[in-house]
Amino acid sequence: MSSCLFYTEYLTAAAQRFAHGGGNDLTTIWVSGAPSRRMCRKLICAQDMWPCEYYNGDVEDEDNPLRCIFQKALDGDASERTLYFENMSRAMALDCDLSATVMTKDVDNIPMNGIWGRIEFPTLTADNGCCKEVSTVCTLYCPMAIEKTANEEL
């Protein structure tokens, strides 16, 4: 997969809009804003790496296999949820080749303490001794998307 779009904190919805809009053909990690399976079916796009069921935070849904780790996070222990997201991000970065783009609020000060900096970027740039190689990591600043996202995700 050579058209990966990663993003930094609070830009999930903006990245989704950018990846799937205006003729862009970029793969993102998953659909944002899908609180239930019903909503998930409406939002899934072919360019998303993981189905949004893998991101179901609905702790009331008894069929949700993730409800335990999301409930623990609500109760104050987010360690399992964090590990889950880190592993999903690592898998996407391992599947990406040639080039990757990261959407961020400030291209001159990219946060490196979140999943992008700790997991995705190091995975993309690591020499794994295999045939996969990411030769370019680009940054993307999208102020209009960021304005909309600030209200949607906070």
HUNORVEN-V55013 format. One record per helix or strand. SS is the DSSP state (hx for helix, st for strand). FROM is the first residue (numbers start at 1). TO is the last residue. If there is no record, write none. Layout:
ss=SS from=FROM to=TO
ss=SS from=FROM to=TO
This chain:
ss=st from=4 to=7
ss=hx from=12 to=20
ss=st from=27 to=28
ss=hx from=37 to=43
ss=st from=48 to=48
ss=hx from=52 to=55
ss=hx from=67 to=74
ss=hx from=79 to=95
ss=st from=98 to=103
ss=hx from=115 to=125
ss=st from=134 to=140
ss=hx from=143 to=153
